[in-house]
């Protein structure tokens, strides 16, 4: 037992002396690691900022120097290796260096350090195969511990940064919805946080969050990202909404990209960019609300202008119905339905009795008789452009917009 302990102590002493012999070469070893990292990933090094490269260079030298001191039994001060690894993981996350690249650097550093020990040529150090095997085993064990510490620190810091950035992003979206996009300070913040320039056209996607729906848009951000378009999302006063920088994207293509949906969704574009985003939010929200409850659809504001007009003032809408198609609604159910369907078809067919008859599968004289009834009962002339407009808006108001080319508004 004593002999075994003595041999173990002797091996430890030889290891410490061998590692200590590399201390004068620590900067050379660190620079070799840096050169190999650059060779393995030249694109990253070409894009990295000079101050980041300088920090990585300093860190690599410091890690190797402190590592060799610890391995040789000469730890420096009260700095524990785990504290150094943890701080490195945090700092790399703050610098935007990926976890993969950070771990690759540690793995390569361990390999180069062991190779330096293998190449150490000093007969007095008694470096044999057994010593090299033990040294390698300990290095790779330490690497496992390093990786665990760095992974935990990097991920925790990344989550913290993501939460901070999300909070800032959502605060910015609130200010844009409030109509502050023309404020130079807000515009500058949008350029920094979102990468959106002030005059760049943006779209607002808005969906009321119904009681039975958790996410009416069903991960629209993922679908947009897969198609190559960025987006930024928030919830405000019961409405889930997002901003999409348009670039060359057409509004109709955007509406298709975010499908399928499980709620009512409106899309509005601000050609003036951030300055008009508040108005786009209001229009997109109102467009979504023109879709009847219980239905799921994506609608463009530009396709819902009549619905937006009549839904903007319930009092005016009610008066409009009363003054136009109100008498038709007061007829018996069957007669009312026949005349309302005929009215809608006539408007859609530009008051052509022949085309209307073809669509309704009835005789032209029947259409002429119904037209006469409609005009007598409502007191409106379908050949008058103004009266046709009023009758069209009234049909939209009672949810029959689909019959005249729209989709109607909730009754």
HUNOR-V445204 format. One record per pair of residues at least 24 apart in sequence whose C-alpha atoms are under 6 Angstrom apart, sorted by the first residue. I is the first residue (numbers start at 1). J is the second residue. Records with the same first field share a line. If there is no record, write none. Layout:
I: J + J
//
This chain:
16: 72
19: 68 + 72
20: 72
26: 64 + 65
27: 61
30: 60 + 61
33: 109
85: 150
86: 149 + 150 + 153
89: 150 + 153 + 154
90: 153 + 154 + 157
93: 154 + 158
170: 234
176: 278
177: 278
178: 278
179: 278
181: 274 + 275
182: 275
198: 273 + 274
199: 272 + 273
200: 273
201: 246 + 270 + 271 + 272 + 273
202: 244 + 245 + 246 + 269 + 270 + 273
203: 243 + 244 + 268 + 269 + 270
204: 242 + 243 + 267 + 268 + 280 + 281
205: 241 + 242 + 266 + 267
206: 240 + 241 + 265 + 266 + 284 + 285
207: 239 + 240 + 264 + 265
208: 239
209: 238 + 239
216: 261 + 262 + 263
217: 261
220: 258
262: 296
263: 296
264: 288 + 296 + 297
265: 298
266: 298 + 299 + 300
267: 300
268: 301
290: 409 + 410
291: 409
292: 410
307: 409
321: 394
324: 378
344: 403 + 404
348: 404
//
